[in-house]
Amino acid sequence: MNWSQFYQQRKTRTRPLIVAHRGVPVMQPENTLPSFSLALEQGADALETDLRFTRDGEIVLFHDATLARMTDGQGAVSDHTLPQLKTLRTRAPDGSLTSVTIPTLGELIEMTQAQTPLLLELKDPQFAQRPAAEQLVQLLARHNMIERSAIVSFHADYVATVEAVAPAIPTGNITLWNPLPTGRAQLLGPLWPLLYLNPLYVAWAHWLGKVVCPLDPTPEPRIGYYRRLRVDALLADNPGRVLHRLER
């Protein structure tokens, strides 16, 4: 399924799309291939991940700007080459070190055989520059992933730069403060309390032809409310548990 097909199907879907947030970070090291593989086994419909550049210009899946929290390394991701990053061990949810390494975006696409929709959050400031945006678009195009990828960020200029290179890529906006579904973005990620502040948010967004996925990676306590609002997708740190709650 690509994002265009989801737009067409969403009115007839019986449940929200489940978007695995960094894979299954409560069970595997976040943003790693085992984490994403487990998410697909649990039934996730799409995968969300974070993109950063290495010193030698490779696009890797890593949330933080620095290595300390999630690996046995130190310093900024951008100060290391990909071979250097591949020598580091990532941390399991309990903080213990594993043999799992930091993956590239290309490795994730190959693992999923370019069939799984991806929600790509742009973390690196380099995405504000056209050469970085072109590199990302070229990678996605080589794997025929343009229609299966959506670009989101807290930084509107990162998204705008990618959109200028490839207008066909669906784009999104994440917000911590705006209770209105405004702007040009097709995909909206409001911090979840905003949907209580403005219960008409989702209906308004649908009237504007937009898709809503609350910024809420642990949505289990609010699933009933989200279903009543008819949100289009749910982030999930534990996709299997969220699916079980939806079925109940």
C-alpha positions in Angstrom: 0.0 0.0 0.0 1.2 3.5 -0.8 0.0 6.8 0.8 -2.2 7.6 -2.1 -4.1 4.4 -1.7 -4.5 5.1 2.0 -6.1 8.4 1.2 -8.6 6.5 -0.9 -9.2 3.7 1.6 -9.4 5.7 4.8 -13.2 6.3 4.8 -13.8 2.5 4.6 -11.1 1.4 7.0 -12.4 -0.2 10.2 -9.5 0.9 12.3 -6.7 3.5 12.2 -3.4 2.8 10.4 -0.8 1.6 12.9 2.6 3.4 12.5 5.4 1.7 14.5 7.3 4.5 16.3 11.0 3.7 15.8 9.9 0.1 15.5 9.1 -1.5 18.9 11.4 0.4 21.2 9.9 -1.2 24.3 11.3 -4.6 23.2 14.2 -3.9 20.8 16.8 -1.1 20.4 14.9 1.8 18.7 15.4 2.6 15.1 17.2 -0.7 14.3 16.4 -3.5 11.8 15.3 -6.0 14.5 13.0 -3.4 16.0 11.3 -2.7 12.6 11.2 -6.4 11.8 9.4 -7.1 15.1 6.9 -4.2 14.4 6.0 -5.8 11.1 5.6 -9.2 12.8 3.2 -7.5 15.3 1.1 -6.2 12.5 2.2 -2.6 12.0 1.0 -1.0 8.7 3.8 1.5 8.4 7.2 2.3 10.0 8.2 5.7 11.5 11.9 6.5 11.8 14.4 9.4 12.2 17.0 10.5 9.6 20.4 11.9 10.2 23.6 12.2 8.1 27.0 10.7 8.9 30.2 12.6 8.4 30.7 10.8 5.1 27.2 11.7 3.9 25.3 8.5 4.5 21.7 8.7 5.8 21.2 6.7 9.0 18.3 5.9 11.2 18.9 7.7 14.6 16.8 9.9 16.7 19.3 11.9 18.9 22.0 14.3 17.7 24.5 12.5 19.9 25.3 8.9 20.5 25.5 8.5 24.3 21.9 7.6 25.1 21.5 4.8 22.5 25.0 3.4 22.0 28.4 2.9 23.6 29.7 5.8 21.6 30.2 9.4 22.4 29.9 12.7 20.4 27.7 13.7 17.6 26.3 11.3 14.9 27.5 13.8 12.3 31.1 13.6 13.5 31.3 9.9 12.7 31.6 8.1 9.4 29.3 5.1 8.6 32.1 2.6 9.2 32.8 4.1 12.6 29.1 4.0 13.5 28.9 0.4 12.5 31.4 -0.5 15.2 29.1 0.8 17.9 26.7 -1.3 19.9 23.1 -0.1 20.4 21.3 -0.2 23.7 18.3 -2.4 24.5 15.3 -0.9 26.3 16.8 -1.8 29.6 20.0 0.0 28.8 22.2 -3.1 28.2 24.4 -3.1 25.1 23.5 -5.4 22.2 25.3 -6.5 19.0 22.7 -4.7 16.9 24.2 -1.8 14.8 22.9 1.5 13.5 21.2 0.9 10.1 21.0 3.1 7.0 17.8 4.1 5.3 18.8 2.0 2.4 19.1 -1.1 4.6 15.6 -0.6 6.0 14.2 -0.3 2.5 16.0 -3.5 1.5 14.8 -5.3 4.6 11.1 -4.4 3.8 11.7 -5.1 0.0 10.5 -1.5 -0.6 6.9 -2.6 0.1 6.2 -1.0 3.5 5.1 2.7 3.8 7.6 4.8 5.7 7.1 7.9 7.8 10.4 9.7 7.7 11.1 12.4 10.3 13.9 14.7 9.2 16.1 15.4 12.2 19.3 16.7 10.6 19.8 20.4 9.9 21.4 19.4 6.6 18.0 18.7 5.2 17.5 22.5 5.0 20.0 22.4 2.1 19.0 21.3 -1.3 21.9 18.8 -1.9 20.8 16.8 1.2 17.2 16.8 0.0 18.3 15.7 -3.4 20.3 12.8 -1.9 17.2 11.6 0.0 14.9 11.9 -2.9 17.4 10.0 -5.2 17.7 7.2 -2.7 13.9 6.9 -2.4 13.5 7.1 -6.2 16.0 4.3 -6.8 13.9 2.0 -4.7 10.5 3.2 -6.1 9.7 4.5 -2.6 8.5 8.0 -3.5 4.8 7.1 -3.2 5.4 4.9 -0.1 7.3 7.6 1.8 6.0 10.6 3.7 8.3 13.3 5.0 7.6 15.0 8.4 9.5 17.3 10.7 9.2 19.8 13.5 11.2 22.1 11.1 9.1 23.3 8.2 12.1 24.4 6.2 13.5 20.9 6.2 10.2 19.6 4.7 9.9 22.5 2.3 13.4 21.8 0.9 12.6 18.1 0.2 9.2 19.1 -1.2 10.8 21.5 -3.6 12.9 18.7 -5.0 10.1 16.1 -5.2 6.6 17.7 -5.0 5.0 14.2 -5.2 6.2 13.1 -1.8 3.5 13.5 0.8 4.6 15.9 3.5 3.6 16.4 7.1 3.8 18.8 10.0 4.4 17.9 13.7 3.2 20.5 16.2 3.3 20.9 20.0 1.2 24.0 20.2 -1.1 24.7 17.2 -4.7 23.5 18.0 -5.8 24.2 14.4 -5.3 21.9 11.4 -3.9 24.7 9.3 -1.1 25.0 6.7 -0.2 23.2 3.5 0.9 19.9 5.0 -1.1 16.8 4.1 -0.2 14.8 7.2 -0.8 16.4 10.6 0.8 15.2 13.8 -0.6 17.3 16.7 0.6 16.6 20.2 -2.3 14.6 21.7 -3.6 17.1 24.3 -4.4 19.4 21.4 -7.2 17.0 20.3 -8.8 17.5 23.7 -8.3 21.3 23.5 -10.0 21.2 20.1 -12.3 18.2 19.7 -13.2 19.4 16.2 -9.6 19.1 15.0 -9.9 15.8 13.2 -13.3 16.6 11.5 -11.9 20.0 10.4 -8.7 18.3 9.1 -10.8 15.8 7.1 -12.9 18.6 5.6 -9.6 20.1 4.4 -8.6 16.7 3.0 -5.8 16.1 5.5 -4.7 13.0 7.5 -4.3 13.1 11.3 -1.9 11.0 13.3 -1.6 12.3 16.9 1.9 12.7 18.4 1.3 10.0 21.0 3.5 6.9 20.9 1.7 5.4 23.8 -2.0 5.8 22.7 -3.5 2.9 24.6 -5.3 5.0 27.3 -6.9 7.2 24.7 -7.8 4.7 21.9 -11.6 5.0 22.6 -11.4 8.8 22.2 -9.3 8.5 19.0 -11.8 6.1 17.5 -14.6 8.5 18.3 -12.7 11.3 16.6 -11.9 8.9 13.7 -8.2 9.7 13.6 -6.5 8.2 10.5 -3.4 6.7 12.1 -1.9 5.9 15.5 1.8 6.0 16.5 2.8 3.1 18.6 5.8 2.1 20.7 4.2 -1.3 21.0 2.2 -2.0 17.8 1.0 -5.4 18.9 -0.5 -4.1 22.1 -2.2 -1.2 20.4 -3.7 -3.5 17.8 -5.0 -5.8 20.6 -6.7 -2.8 22.3 -8.2 -1.7 19.0 -9.7 -5.2 18.5 -11.2 -5.2 21.9 
